[in-house]
């Protein structure tokens, strides 16, 4: 309702001929580009056919013209009334036209009483077969879209609930296996907050005033250990992403005696657990104090490093309250959490904390007393791999095994991007640098890259490692078919065709946003 009120202020109305032209262009090419669209068409046509056939026996409509009027113009009139009430939904003239169009086609087929009518009703379903779960390998190269948040959430977090402030931020679904709940549904929102130990929240950045108070209130019982901002040329798609963890009481306290040069002191560390599964969060409680007044604000960072000193995960945030409000001698118990990415191999890691002045360029660290170091060692954390056997279809080459990858394509103003998510394991130490993912287009090879940093070195990933690779924007004025190939150390592991379509091929729900004349 908030979205409808906000976007209703946009004084843009597409002209009828623009709507019809856009609709028919997408109706003709849509099934070839998106199997889910064709499945919806087939289902709708089948339901309308069955309903219309039964209605003939009960409704006192004898005239074919009256029957056509009831089937076509009634839905069209209801859609027009809905658009007058909520002008934002005028951007979805697609629905207003689709229903009467399908009803009209069904009526014609029903009136014809030809034997070839029923096979015609099934034709869109045949076109939509690539979207069926049975053919999840996408042998025809027709891939579903992905969201930017898919690239963020999949490699970092295990499948946990997602609370979405707006449906369009997670449509299509961010990634398979992550349940999505609407923020505006108070019942769903309360259930996730009370029952889930961890969850994601994705908010529309321009509407921060709507949800920020709720998010701040949650920090009395939860800890934020991941935050990212996503820009977009359409303001309504600008997103703020947060990972929240319910605070867990420490199972063990360890005494500490760490002093920093400005008077900050660590006296004890509370460990919620000695180990954590990759894709989950580790938690601590830190008893901190200062022996003198502080006139500056300091940011506390937590680092996860391996035996070679390579950084695998980190989180930086100011304590609450900020350090410039701390009273000398008073002990503050500060909760801290660290999200362990899914690509972190199993093993023992060292946990370090430290400080830097908030907002200072270059993040110069605060040294410990004596200046010998600038981080404090809290202890060791055991990272374990999720207990999940390799799926059917796993291929092995050299030291690694690769599960069937999940491929998604996202159109954009600069071109389409290909995102590949996959899980791999190894029987012996295998360097991360051994992987190569490339889309071989008709005009040349397009290499994909990880959208995050991974330390150099080898990993023994017997329990499996989750990764995501993304291509640069691929400009395409016409459909292009190429081969997506995944290799490790020169050994081929997966090869499949991938289509890249121009953005105009699919129906665009952003049409109103892109054509408005005022912000």
N, C-alpha and C positions, 0 to 999 in steps of 0.2 A: 504494500500500500504506500509506503514511503517512496519507493521507486516510482510508482505511478504518479504520485503527486509531484515529485521533483521533475520528472521527465515530461510531464504534461505541459510544463511551461515552454517547451520548445515549440515555436510557432511555425513548424514546417509540416506541410501536408503533401505527400507525393500525389501527382496528378493521376487520374484513373488510367490513362494510356501508359504511363510509366509503370504503374503497378502491374497491369496486364502483361506488358512486354517483359518485365523482369520475371514474372511468374512463369510464363510459357517457356522462356529461355531455360529456366532452371528445371521445369518439369520435363523437358525433352532431354537434357543432359544430366540431370541429377541422378537418375538411377544408374547411369554408367559410371558415375564418380563416387557414389556413396551407397553402399548396399543397404544400410539401415534405412535410408529414405525409401528405397524400393520395397523393403519389407513392410514398412508402415503403409505404403500405398496398397500393397496386396492385402494386408489385413483389413484396412478400411473398406476396400472394395468388396471383400468377402462378407463382412458384417452388413454392409449396406444392401448387398444382394439378398442375403438371407432375410433381413428385416423387411425389405421391400416385397419379397415374395410372400411372406406371411401376412403382411399388411393388406395385400389385395383381397384376402379372404374375410377381413373384418371391417375394413374402412369402407364407408359408403361413397367411394370415389369411382365413378363410372367413366368419366371423361378422361382420355389420355392427357389432354392439356391441363386439366385440373390436377392430375397426378404429378405431372412434371412441375407444375407450379408449387405444389406442396413439398416436393423433394428438393427443388433448387432454390426457389426464391425465399422460402422460409428461413433456411440457414443463413442466406445472404443478408436478410433483414436483421436477424439476430446479431450477426457479426457487425453490421453497421451501427446498431444501437450500442454494442459494447465499445466500439471505437469512439462514439460520441461521449460515452461516460469516462473512458480512460484513453485520452488521445495518444498516449505512448504506444498502445497496442495497435494504433494505425500502422505502425511499422510492420505489423504481422498480418498484413492483408493476405499473406500466404494462406493462413488458416481460413480466412473468409472465402477465398477462392477455391481452395482445395476441396472442402466439403461439398459445395454445390457442384463442382466439376465432376467429382467422383459419383455423386448421386445422379447427375445427368448421364454419365457413361453407363452406369448400372441400369438406369431406366431404359436407355436405348437397347442395351443387350437383352434386357428382360422382355421388351416389347417385340424384339426381332424373333425370339423363340427359335434361334438357330442352334445347331449342335456345336458350332465353333465358338459360341459365346463364352461358355465356361472356360475353355482353354485360354481365351484372351484374358480372363480375369486372373489366371494364374501366371501370366507372362511376367508381370513386375516382380513376383516372388522368385521366378527363375533368375532374373537379372540380379536380384538381391542375395543370391546364394553366397557370394564372397563374404557377406557380413554374418553368416551363420556360424555358431560356435563349432560346428562340425568341421568347418574349413578354416580353423583359426590360423593355419599356416599361411593364409592369404596367397594361394597359388597364382591368382590372377594379378597380384600386385596392387590390389585396391586396399589401401590402408586407411584407418580412421585417424582423426585429428588428435593432436595432443595439446595440452595447455602448458604455458611456461612453468606453472607450478608443478606439473608432472616431472619436469627436469629437476626441480629442487627437491620435492618430497620423496621421490622414489629412491635415490641413492642415500638419503639421510635417515629415513625413518622406516621402521617396520609398519605393516598395514595396521593403522589405528584410525579412529574416527576423525573426520574433517567437519568442522562447523563452518559453513559458507555464508557470509553476509548477503551475497547475491548469487542467484542460480547461475548467471552467465559466467561467473568466475570459475566454475567447475563443470561447464557444459561444453564439450562432452566430458564424461567423468575424468578426473585428474589421472588416475591410474587404476588398473584393475586390482580389486581386493581392498580398497580403502572406502569404507562406508561414508557417505556424505549426508549431512543433516543441515536443514535450513536454520539460520540464525533467527529468523523472524518467527519460527515455530517455537513458542516458549516451552512447550512440553518436551520436544526433542532436545532443545538446548539444555534444559535442566537435567534431562536423563544422561546426556553425555558428560556434563560437568560432574555429576554426582557419582557416576558409575565407572567412567574411564579413568585410568591412572595417568594416561597421556593422551593428548589430542592436538590437532592443528586447528587454527582459526585463520580464515582468509577474509579480510575486510576490504571494501571498496575505499580506497584512500581518500577521494574527495568527500566521502561521507563519514570521515573519522569522528566528527562530533556526535554522530548517532551511536557508535559502538564503543568509543574510547572509554567512557565512564564504566561500562560493564567490564571491559578488559582490566581497567585499573582496580576495580573491586575484587576481581578474581585473584589478584596477587596477595591477598590476605591468606589464601589457602593453596595457591599454586605458584610455581616459579616459571618464568619465561627463560628458556635457554637457547632460543634461536629466533632471529628476526631478520626479515629481508623485505626490501621494497622493490616493486616491479613497476617500471614506467611503461606507458603505452600512449600512442598518438591519439587514442580515444580516451578521454579522462575517465569514463565509467569503467574502463578495464584496468586502470591503475590499481594495483593491489598491494596490501600490507599483509605479510604472512608471519604468523607466530606459532611457535611450538611451546605448549604449556604442559607442566608436570605437576601432579598433586604432591604437596610436600609430605615427605615420609620421615617420621621420627628416627633419629640415629639409633642403630643397633649397638654401636660401640663408640666410646669416646677415647681419644688419644691425647695425652698432654703434649703441649708444644711450647716453645719459648723462642719466638722469632721476632726480631726488632728491625724495623726499617729506619732509615736515616732521619725521617721527619717526625718520628715519635710514634708511628703506627706499630701495633704489636698484635701478634697471634698467640693466644694462650692455650687453645684446645681445638681439636678437629673431631667432629662427629661423623662417623661413616654409616650411611644407610645400608650399604652392602659392600662386600669385598670384591664382587664380580658383577658384570653386566653383560647382557647379550647385545651384540652389534645391532644397531638400529633402535636401541633404547637409551634411556638417560641414567647416568650415575648421579647420586646426590650426596651432598655434605652439608654440615652446619659448622660455621666458623665463628669462634668466639674472639672478637676483635675489640681493640680499645686504642686509645691514644693517651700519651702522657703529657701532652701539651695542646693548646688550642691550635686548630688548623684553619687557615684562611683560604685554602684552596680545595677544590673538589678533585677527588682521585677515583679513577676507574680500576676495578679489580678484575684481573684476567685469570682464567684457568686453562692450563695447557695439558694435553695428553701426548707424551713423547715415548718413543721406543728406546731400546738399549743404546742405539746409535745416536740418540738425540734428535731424531727426525720427528717433526710435529705432525700429528694425525688429526687432532681435533682441538678446538679452542672456543671459548666464549668470554666476551668482555662485557661488563655492565657495572654501573655505579651501584653501591649499596644503598639500601633504604633504611634510615635517612642518609642523605649525602654526607660525606666526611666533614664538610665545613660547618655542619650542625652538631658534630659530636662533642660531648662534654668530656674533659680530661678525667680519667679514672673510671668512667662508666664502661661496662662491658656490653657490647652489642652482638647479638647472636644472628648472624647473617646466613640465610639459606643460599646454597649454590647448587646448580645442576649443570651437567654437561651432556649434550646429545652426542652419542657415539655413532658416527656414520656407518652405514651398512657395508661400505667398502673397506672398513678396517679389519685386517685379518685377525684371527684368534691369537691370543698370546698375552703376556704380561707387559704392562705399560706403567710408566712413571707419571704421577700427577704433580704438577707444579703450579704455584700461584704467585702473583706479583701485582704491582701497581704502576700506573702511569697517570700523569696529570690529564684530566678530562679536557679534550679539545685541543691539546698541544700537537702541532704538526710533527710527524715522525714518530710519535708515541715513545718518547724517551722514558725508560723505565726508572723507577725509584730504587736506588741501591739499598742493600741491607747495611746495617751498622758494620763499619769496617771496610765497606766497599768491595769485598771479595766476590760478591754475587748480587744478582738483582731478582732472583726468584727463590721461593721457599719450597722445599720438597715435602709433600704431604704424606706420600706412601705409594704403594703399588696397587694397581687395579687389574683384575683379570678380565679380559674381554673374551667371550665365548661366542662361537658361531651358532646361529639358530639351527635347531634340530629339524632339518628338512632334507629328505633324500632327493637326488637329482630326478627331474621329471622325465617322463617318457619322451623319447626323441633326442636325448642328450648325445652329443657327438664328442669323440676323444681324438686328439691329435697331439703328439709330443707329450709334454707333462701335464696338459690341461684338458678339462672336460667342459663343454659349453651346452647349457640348456637352450631349447628353442627360444630365440629372442622375440621380444615384443617390439614391433615397429609402428611408429605413428608419424604422420605428416601434418604440419601446420602451415597454412598459407599466411602470408603477411604482405605489407606494402612493399618491402624490399625483395620479396621472393619467398618461396616455400622453404621450410626447414624440415629435415628428417631427424627424428629422435629414435634411438635404439636402446632399449633396456634389456639387459641380460644378466644371468647368474652363471658364474663359472667356479670351478674348483680345480685343485691340483694335488697330485700325489707326491710331488717333490717341490722344493722352492722354485717358484716361477716369477721372473721379473715382470712387473706391471708394464714396462716399456715394450714387451713382446707383442702387445695387441695392436692390430691395424683394422680399422673399419673404414670402408670406402664405398661410395655410390658411383658406379661407372656409367656416366651419361653418354649419349651419342656424341657430345662435343668434347668429352674428356672425363678424367677421374675427379671426383669431389671428395676429399678426405673429411672424415668426421673426427671430432675431438671431445675429450672430457670437458664439461663445463665447470670443473672444480680441480683443485690442486691435489695431486697424490705424490707423496715422497718417492724419490728414486729408490730402487732396491727390489729385492725378491720377496715373495710371500709364499708360505705354505698354507694354502687355502683349502684344506681338506673338508671344511664345513661349508664352503661356498662364500663367494663375494658378489655383492650386487653392484652393478655399474650402469651408467647412462652415458651415451655418446650422442653428440648433436652436430649437425652439419652447419656450415655458414648459409646465409640466404641464397637460394637458388632461383634466379630470375627465369621466368618462363612465360613467353607470350602464347604458347600453345602446349598441348599435352606432350609430355616426354616420358619415355619408358627407359629405365636403366636397371642395372644389376647391383644390388646391395651385397657386398661381400665382407665376411669377417674372417680374419686370418690371425694365427698366433705363430710367431717365429717363422713365417713363410708357409705354414700348414693351413690349407683351407678348412674352415669349420662350418660355414653357412653361406648359402648363396640363394637369393630370391629376387624376383622382379618387383620394382617399385615404380608406381606412376607418380608423376608430378603434374598437377593440373593448375591452370590459371585460377586466380581467386574468383573470377566471375562464373566458374562452372557450378559452384554450389550456391544454394540459397544463402544470402547474407542477412543475418539478423541485425547487423550493424548498419544497415542501409540508411536508417533514419539518422544515426549518429554522423555518418560520413557525409550526408547531404544537407545537414542543417546549416543555417546561415548565421546563427548567433550561439554563443556558448551557453 
